Amino acid sequence: MPKLPPKDYIQTVSFPDEISLRPIGVVHSPYKERHGTPRQSHLRTVPPDYQPAIATIELFSDMVPQSALKDMDGFDRIWVISWLHLNHHWNPTVILPRGPRVRRGTLATRAPHRPNPIGLSALKLLKIEGLVLYVEGIDLLDQTPVLDIKPYVTYCDAFMDAKCGYVHDMENSQDLEVDVFGKQGRGRSEGGKEG
């Protein structure tokens, strides 16, 4: 078999100055305002009676055919990549809602105000009905645009020995913010949401 010459793809396409994305779906969540919305989809330290909120993700049929969800029901968790459309400004440093009141670099945090307001949530997939995904542990507001969904795969998505900087110290001190469990405190909500 003849050896093919190497292909230099990076030389054939210019680096983009701008990237255009279209939502593939929308979140329907019980959370209608930022105050009281959980800041993460899953936390290690929670009250014993805490139950995460249930939400749905409706995929748009003109963007995603149902066949794109084939085999997704075999996964316990999914990554939901969203556009945090209510955030229009950002700062290079932020003060976190828990822990020491010190400024941290925005890119070293999960703050929603970012240069590109992209959200990343690891949600528990409960079931799929047509183009609607039922999820648990939503940390997004109602009507949040969804950019993509990927399966959570433990061998490449979970690094239990990874160093987590200042976050490790906050988790060990169990320094929790008042609203970290959502506006309803510890109750279970059902419905839609956004991020």
TANORLIN-V551938 format. One record per residue. N is the residue number from 1. RES is the residue in three letters. OMEGA is omega in radians with two decimals (NA if undefined). D_FIRST is the distance of its C-alpha to the first C-alpha in Angstrom with 2 decimals. Layout:
n=N res=RES omega=OMEGA d_first=D_FIRST
n=N res=RES omega=OMEGA d_first=D_FIRST
//
This chain:
n=1 res=MET omega=-3.11 d_first=0.00
n=2 res=PRO omega=3.12 d_first=3.79
n=3 res=LYS omega=-3.14 d_first=6.50
n=4 res=LEU omega=3.10 d_first=9.04
n=5 res=PRO omega=3.13 d_first=12.60
n=6 res=PRO omega=3.12 d_first=14.97
n=7 res=LYS omega=-3.11 d_first=17.31
n=8 res=ASP omega=-3.05 d_first=20.96
n=9 res=TYR omega=-3.07 d_first=22.66
n=10 res=ILE omega=3.11 d_first=25.98
n=11 res=GLN omega=-3.05 d_first=26.51
n=12 res=THR omega=-3.12 d_first=26.27
n=13 res=VAL omega=3.13 d_first=29.03
n=14 res=SER omega=3.06 d_first=32.51
n=15 res=PHE omega=-3.06 d_first=34.22
n=16 res=PRO omega=3.03 d_first=36.61
n=17 res=ASP omega=-3.10 d_first=40.33
n=18 res=GLU omega=3.13 d_first=41.19
n=19 res=ILE omega=-3.14 d_first=39.62
n=20 res=SER omega=3.14 d_first=40.94
n=21 res=LEU omega=3.05 d_first=40.99
n=22 res=ARG omega=3.08 d_first=42.49
n=23 res=PRO omega=3.06 d_first=44.08
n=24 res=ILE omega=-3.13 d_first=42.51
n=25 res=GLY omega=-3.10 d_first=45.76
n=26 res=VAL omega=3.11 d_first=49.11
n=27 res=VAL omega=2.99 d_first=50.88
n=28 res=HIS omega=-2.96 d_first=54.16
n=29 res=SER omega=3.07 d_first=56.00
n=30 res=PRO omega=-3.06 d_first=59.59
n=31 res=TYR omega=-3.08 d_first=59.57
n=32 res=LYS omega=3.12 d_first=61.05
n=33 res=GLU omega=-3.07 d_first=61.78
n=34 res=ARG omega=-3.10 d_first=60.26
n=35 res=HIS omega=3.13 d_first=63.25
n=36 res=GLY omega=3.09 d_first=62.85
n=37 res=THR omega=3.11 d_first=59.15
n=38 res=PRO omega=-3.09 d_first=57.31
n=39 res=ARG omega=3.10 d_first=55.31
n=40 res=GLN omega=3.14 d_first=52.49
n=41 res=SER omega=-3.12 d_first=51.20
n=42 res=HIS omega=3.09 d_first=51.70
n=43 res=LEU omega=3.14 d_first=53.92
n=44 res=ARG omega=-3.07 d_first=54.39
n=45 res=THR omega=3.13 d_first=58.18
n=46 res=VAL omega=3.06 d_first=59.99
n=47 res=PRO omega=-3.09 d_first=63.45
n=48 res=PRO omega=-3.11 d_first=63.65
n=49 res=ASP omega=-3.12 d_first=64.51
n=50 res=TYR omega=3.03 d_first=61.87
n=51 res=GLN omega=-3.11 d_first=59.67
n=52 res=PRO omega=-3.11 d_first=57.01
n=53 res=ALA omega=3.06 d_first=57.28
n=54 res=ILE omega=3.11 d_first=55.46
n=55 res=ALA omega=3.04 d_first=53.80
n=56 res=THR omega=3.02 d_first=51.48
n=57 res=ILE omega=3.14 d_first=48.52
n=58 res=GLU omega=3.11 d_first=48.40
n=59 res=LEU omega=-3.11 d_first=45.06
n=60 res=PHE omega=-3.06 d_first=45.24
n=61 res=SER omega=3.12 d_first=43.95
n=62 res=ASP omega=3.12 d_first=42.99
n=63 res=MET omega=-3.02 d_first=40.62
n=64 res=VAL omega=3.04 d_first=39.44
n=65 res=PRO omega=-3.12 d_first=39.14
n=66 res=GLN omega=3.14 d_first=40.31
n=67 res=SER omega=3.11 d_first=36.85
n=68 res=ALA omega=3.12 d_first=35.85
n=69 res=LEU omega=3.14 d_first=38.16
n=70 res=LYS omega=3.12 d_first=36.50
n=71 res=ASP omega=3.14 d_first=36.42
n=72 res=MET omega=-3.09 d_first=38.49
n=73 res=ASP omega=3.09 d_first=41.50
n=74 res=GLY omega=-3.11 d_first=39.94
n=75 res=PHE omega=3.10 d_first=40.45
n=76 res=ASP omega=-3.08 d_first=43.82
n=77 res=ARG omega=3.08 d_first=43.38
n=78 res=ILE omega=2.97 d_first=41.74
n=79 res=TRP omega=3.04 d_first=41.36
n=80 res=VAL omega=3.12 d_first=43.15
n=81 res=ILE omega=-3.01 d_first=42.45
n=82 res=SER omega=3.08 d_first=45.43
n=83 res=TRP omega=-3.09 d_first=47.05
n=84 res=LEU omega=-2.89 d_first=50.45
n=85 res=HIS omega=3.11 d_first=51.95
n=86 res=LEU omega=-3.11 d_first=55.49
n=87 res=ASN omega=-3.08 d_first=54.56
n=88 res=HIS omega=-3.11 d_first=54.76
n=89 res=HIS omega=3.09 d_first=55.53
n=90 res=TRP omega=3.05 d_first=54.46
n=91 res=ASN omega=-3.14 d_first=55.62
n=92 res=PRO omega=3.07 d_first=53.61
n=93 res=THR omega=3.13 d_first=55.79
n=94 res=VAL omega=2.99 d_first=57.42
n=95 res=ILE omega=-3.08 d_first=60.03
n=96 res=LEU omega=-3.13 d_first=58.91
n=97 res=PRO omega=3.07 d_first=61.25
n=98 res=ARG omega=-3.13 d_first=61.51
n=99 res=GLY omega=-3.13 d_first=61.70
n=100 res=PRO omega=-3.13 d_first=63.21
n=101 res=ARG omega=3.11 d_first=64.11
n=102 res=VAL omega=3.12 d_first=61.78
n=103 res=ARG omega=3.10 d_first=59.32
n=104 res=ARG omega=3.07 d_first=55.64
n=105 res=GLY omega=-3.08 d_first=52.66
n=106 res=THR omega=-3.11 d_first=51.62
n=107 res=LEU omega=3.05 d_first=47.95
n=108 res=ALA omega=3.14 d_first=49.11
n=109 res=THR omega=3.03 d_first=50.84
n=110 res=ARG omega=-3.12 d_first=50.25
n=111 res=ALA omega=-3.12 d_first=52.78
n=112 res=PRO omega=3.12 d_first=52.19
n=113 res=HIS omega=-3.00 d_first=53.16
n=114 res=ARG omega=3.09 d_first=49.93
n=115 res=PRO omega=2.98 d_first=48.31
n=116 res=ASN omega=-3.01 d_first=46.28
n=117 res=PRO omega=3.13 d_first=48.24
n=118 res=ILE omega=3.09 d_first=45.43
n=119 res=GLY omega=3.14 d_first=46.54
n=120 res=LEU omega=-3.09 d_first=44.60
n=121 res=SER omega=3.05 d_first=46.17
n=122 res=ALA omega=-3.02 d_first=45.09
n=123 res=LEU omega=3.05 d_first=46.98
n=124 res=LYS omega=3.13 d_first=47.61
n=125 res=LEU omega=-3.11 d_first=46.34
n=126 res=LEU omega=3.11 d_first=49.10
n=127 res=LYS omega=3.11 d_first=47.95
n=128 res=ILE omega=3.05 d_first=46.27
n=129 res=GLU omega=-3.08 d_first=48.11
n=130 res=GLY omega=3.11 d_first=46.18
n=131 res=LEU omega=3.12 d_first=45.29
n=132 res=VAL omega=3.09 d_first=47.83
n=133 res=LEU omega=3.07 d_first=46.99
n=134 res=TYR omega=-3.04 d_first=49.97
n=135 res=VAL omega=3.11 d_first=49.75
n=136 res=GLU omega=3.10 d_first=52.03
n=137 res=GLY omega=-3.08 d_first=52.76
n=138 res=ILE omega=3.09 d_first=52.49
n=139 res=ASP omega=-3.08 d_first=53.19
n=140 res=LEU omega=3.11 d_first=52.91
n=141 res=LEU omega=3.05 d_first=55.59
n=142 res=ASP omega=3.12 d_first=56.03
n=143 res=GLN omega=3.05 d_first=54.05
n=144 res=THR omega=3.09 d_first=51.40
n=145 res=PRO omega=3.09 d_first=48.27
n=146 res=VAL omega=-3.14 d_first=45.13
n=147 res=LEU omega=-3.09 d_first=41.88
n=148 res=ASP omega=3.07 d_first=39.46
n=149 res=ILE omega=3.11 d_first=39.45
n=150 res=LYS omega=3.09 d_first=37.04
n=151 res=PRO omega=3.02 d_first=37.37
n=152 res=TYR omega=-3.08 d_first=38.87
n=153 res=VAL omega=-2.98 d_first=36.60
n=154 res=THR omega=-3.04 d_first=38.40
n=155 res=TYR omega=3.13 d_first=35.56
n=156 res=CYS omega=-3.13 d_first=34.67
n=157 res=ASP omega=-3.10 d_first=37.95
n=158 res=ALA omega=3.11 d_first=40.60
n=159 res=PHE omega=-3.02 d_first=41.17
n=160 res=MET omega=-3.13 d_first=44.55
n=161 res=ASP omega=-3.09 d_first=44.82
n=162 res=ALA omega=3.08 d_first=44.10
n=163 res=LYS omega=-3.07 d_first=46.86
n=164 res=CYS omega=3.03 d_first=48.62
n=165 res=GLY omega=-3.10 d_first=50.97
n=166 res=TYR omega=-3.12 d_first=54.40
n=167 res=VAL omega=3.11 d_first=53.54
n=168 res=HIS omega=3.13 d_first=53.68
n=169 res=ASP omega=3.13 d_first=57.22
n=170 res=MET omega=3.12 d_first=58.35
n=171 res=GLU omega=-3.14 d_first=57.03
n=172 res=ASN omega=3.13 d_first=58.76
n=173 res=SER omega=-3.08 d_first=62.02
n=174 res=GLN omega=3.12 d_first=61.65
n=175 res=ASP omega=-3.06 d_first=62.75
n=176 res=LEU omega=3.03 d_first=62.41
n=177 res=GLU omega=-3.07 d_first=63.41
n=178 res=VAL omega=-3.04 d_first=66.00
n=179 res=ASP omega=-3.07 d_first=63.85
n=180 res=VAL omega=-3.11 d_first=60.55
n=181 res=PHE omega=3.07 d_first=60.98
n=182 res=GLY omega=-3.06 d_first=61.63
n=183 res=LYS omega=-3.11 d_first=64.77
n=184 res=GLN omega=3.13 d_first=65.93
n=185 res=GLY omega=-3.01 d_first=65.75
n=186 res=ARG omega=-3.08 d_first=64.64
n=187 res=GLY omega=3.10 d_first=64.69
n=188 res=ARG omega=3.10 d_first=61.92
n=189 res=SER omega=3.05 d_first=61.36
n=190 res=GLU omega=3.11 d_first=59.59
n=191 res=GLY omega=-3.10 d_first=58.30
n=192 res=GLY omega=-3.06 d_first=55.94
n=193 res=LYS omega=-3.10 d_first=55.23
n=194 res=GLU omega=-3.07 d_first=53.63
n=195 res=GLY omega=NA d_first=52.36
//
